[in-house]
Amino acid sequence: MSGDIPDVQAIRLIRSQCLALIAELTLQPKPSYQFEGQSVSWSDYLGRLQEVVEWCDVKLAEAEPFEARSQAVT
């Protein structure tokens, strides 16, 4: 069963943590800024977190069992 696979558990944990960060960022948005030549873009960070969640969704879907139906003709 896929729920017993450690990789699946790790991906679920990563997805959960990213969703928590997304919730925090959207509840208390922060402005982007530059400091000593470094820039911080919270909207880029939010976008990357969303990409990670999408990647996790794909990987979790791939880990699920599936059924293939076929029909033989003789």
FITORTI-186537 format. One record per residue (C-alpha): residue number from 1; x, y negated, z negated; residue in three letters. Coordinates in steps of 0.001 Angstrom, whole numbers, plus 500000, padded with zeros to 6 digits. Example, Ala and Ser with C-alpha at 12.3 -4.5 7.8 and 13.67 -1.06 7.14 Angstrom:
<node><num>1</num><X>512300</X><Y>504500</Y><Z>492200</Z><residu>Ala</residu></node>
<node><num>2</num><X>513670</X><Y>501060</Y><Z>492860</Z><residu>Ser</residu></node>
This chain:
<node><num>1</num><X>500000</X><Y>500000</Y><Z>500000</Z><residu>Met</residu></node>
<node><num>2</num><X>501340</X><Y>496550</Y><Z>500906</Z><residu>Ser</residu></node>
<node><num>3</num><X>500674</X><Y>495038</Y><Z>497460</Z><residu>Gly</residu></node>
<node><num>4</num><X>503347</X><Y>497303</Y><Z>495986</Z><residu>Asp</residu></node>
<node><num>5</num><X>506095</X><Y>496116</Y><Z>498338</Z><residu>Ile</residu></node>
<node><num>6</num><X>508496</X><Y>493712</Y><Z>496519</Z><residu>Pro</residu></node>
<node><num>7</num><X>508851</X><Y>491515</Y><Z>499609</Z><residu>Asp</residu></node>
<node><num>8</num><X>505090</X><Y>491045</Y><Z>499749</Z><residu>Val</residu></node>
<node><num>9</num><X>505023</X><Y>490102</Y><Z>496074</Z><residu>Gln</residu></node>
<node><num>10</num><X>507838</X><Y>487592</Y><Z>496635</Z><residu>Ala</residu></node>
<node><num>11</num><X>506049</X><Y>486074</Y><Z>499625</Z><residu>Ile</residu></node>
<node><num>12</num><X>502836</X><Y>485752</Y><Z>497609</Z><residu>Arg</residu></node>
<node><num>13</num><X>504795</X><Y>484005</Y><Z>494838</Z><residu>Leu</residu></node>
<node><num>14</num><X>506452</X><Y>481606</Y><Z>497305</Z><residu>Ile</residu></node>
<node><num>15</num><X>503069</X><Y>480834</Y><Z>498866</Z><residu>Arg</residu></node>
<node><num>16</num><X>501530</X><Y>480182</Y><Z>495452</Z><residu>Ser</residu></node>
<node><num>17</num><X>504370</X><Y>477879</Y><Z>494403</Z><residu>Gln</residu></node>
<node><num>18</num><X>504186</X><Y>475916</Y><Z>497652</Z><residu>Cys</residu></node>
<node><num>19</num><X>500419</X><Y>475483</Y><Z>497275</Z><residu>Leu</residu></node>
<node><num>20</num><X>500958</X><Y>474177</Y><Z>493734</Z><residu>Ala</residu></node>
<node><num>21</num><X>503538</X><Y>471650</Y><Z>495003</Z><residu>Leu</residu></node>
<node><num>22</num><X>501198</X><Y>470582</Y><Z>497815</Z><residu>Ile</residu></node>
<node><num>23</num><X>498402</X><Y>470030</Y><Z>495298</Z><residu>Ala</residu></node>
<node><num>24</num><X>500705</X><Y>467960</Y><Z>493083</Z><residu>Glu</residu></node>
<node><num>25</num><X>501974</X><Y>465854</Y><Z>495992</Z><residu>Leu</residu></node>
<node><num>26</num><X>498503</X><Y>465126</Y><Z>497313</Z><residu>Thr</residu></node>
<node><num>27</num><X>497068</X><Y>464288</Y><Z>493880</Z><residu>Leu</residu></node>
<node><num>28</num><X>499905</X><Y>461890</Y><Z>493063</Z><residu>Gln</residu></node>
<node><num>29</num><X>501409</X><Y>460762</Y><Z>496383</Z><residu>Pro</residu></node>
<node><num>30</num><X>504838</X><Y>459136</Y><Z>496280</Z><residu>Lys</residu></node>
<node><num>31</num><X>506249</X><Y>456615</Y><Z>498732</Z><residu>Pro</residu></node>
<node><num>32</num><X>509154</X><Y>457477</Y><Z>500990</Z><residu>Ser</residu></node>
<node><num>33</num><X>512347</X><Y>455574</Y><Z>500217</Z><residu>Tyr</residu></node>
<node><num>34</num><X>516043</X><Y>455130</Y><Z>500939</Z><residu>Gln</residu></node>
<node><num>35</num><X>518757</X><Y>454979</Y><Z>498306</Z><residu>Phe</residu></node>
<node><num>36</num><X>522508</X><Y>454728</Y><Z>498879</Z><residu>Glu</residu></node>
<node><num>37</num><X>522227</X><Y>455914</Y><Z>502465</Z><residu>Gly</residu></node>
<node><num>38</num><X>519954</X><Y>458834</Y><Z>501598</Z><residu>Gln</residu></node>
<node><num>39</num><X>516328</X><Y>458880</Y><Z>502659</Z><residu>Ser</residu></node>
<node><num>40</num><X>513484</X><Y>460759</Y><Z>501035</Z><residu>Val</residu></node>
<node><num>41</num><X>510348</X><Y>461299</Y><Z>503088</Z><residu>Ser</residu></node>
<node><num>42</num><X>507575</X><Y>462826</Y><Z>501027</Z><residu>Trp</residu></node>
<node><num>43</num><X>505374</X><Y>463269</Y><Z>504094</Z><residu>Ser</residu></node>
<node><num>44</num><X>508137</X><Y>465338</Y><Z>505762</Z><residu>Asp</residu></node>
<node><num>45</num><X>508485</X><Y>467371</Y><Z>502578</Z><residu>Tyr</residu></node>
<node><num>46</num><X>504725</X><Y>467961</Y><Z>502487</Z><residu>Leu</residu></node>
<node><num>47</num><X>504817</X><Y>469075</Y><Z>506127</Z><residu>Gly</residu></node>
<node><num>48</num><X>507619</X><Y>471531</Y><Z>505419</Z><residu>Arg</residu></node>
<node><num>49</num><X>505727</X><Y>472987</Y><Z>502467</Z><residu>Leu</residu></node>
<node><num>50</num><X>502704</X><Y>473478</Y><Z>504723</Z><residu>Gln</residu></node>
<node><num>51</num><X>504920</X><Y>475238</Y><Z>507281</Z><residu>Glu</residu></node>
<node><num>52</num><X>506190</X><Y>477585</Y><Z>504561</Z><residu>Val</residu></node>
<node><num>53</num><X>502606</X><Y>478422</Y><Z>503553</Z><residu>Val</residu></node>
<node><num>54</num><X>501750</X><Y>479158</Y><Z>507196</Z><residu>Glu</residu></node>
<node><num>55</num><X>504855</X><Y>481390</Y><Z>507504</Z><residu>Trp</residu></node>
<node><num>56</num><X>503831</X><Y>483238</Y><Z>504349</Z><residu>Cys</residu></node>
<node><num>57</num><X>500320</X><Y>483738</Y><Z>505735</Z><residu>Asp</residu></node>
<node><num>58</num><X>501757</X><Y>485296</Y><Z>508909</Z><residu>Val</residu></node>
<node><num>59</num><X>504111</X><Y>487584</Y><Z>506983</Z><residu>Lys</residu></node>
<node><num>60</num><X>501355</X><Y>488695</Y><Z>504611</Z><residu>Leu</residu></node>
<node><num>61</num><X>499031</X><Y>489416</Y><Z>507534</Z><residu>Ala</residu></node>
<node><num>62</num><X>501781</X><Y>491475</Y><Z>509193</Z><residu>Glu</residu></node>
<node><num>63</num><X>502183</X><Y>493531</Y><Z>506017</Z><residu>Ala</residu></node>
<node><num>64</num><X>498516</X><Y>494482</Y><Z>505863</Z><residu>Glu</residu></node>
<node><num>65</num><X>497491</X><Y>497848</Y><Z>507259</Z><residu>Pro</residu></node>
<node><num>66</num><X>495609</X><Y>497760</Y><Z>510527</Z><residu>Phe</residu></node>
<node><num>67</num><X>493420</X><Y>500049</Y><Z>512555</Z><residu>Glu</residu></node>
<node><num>68</num><X>493842</X><Y>500578</Y><Z>516264</Z><residu>Ala</residu></node>
<node><num>69</num><X>490973</X><Y>502080</Y><Z>518210</Z><residu>Arg</residu></node>
<node><num>70</num><X>491527</X><Y>503779</Y><Z>521491</Z><residu>Ser</residu></node>
<node><num>71</num><X>489575</X><Y>505966</Y><Z>523826</Z><residu>Gln</residu></node>
<node><num>72</num><X>491021</X><Y>508801</Y><Z>525852</Z><residu>Ala</residu></node>
<node><num>73</num><X>489590</X><Y>509750</Y><Z>529207</Z><residu>Val</residu></node>
<node><num>74</num><X>490090</X><Y>513213</Y><Z>530702</Z><residu>Thr</residu></node>
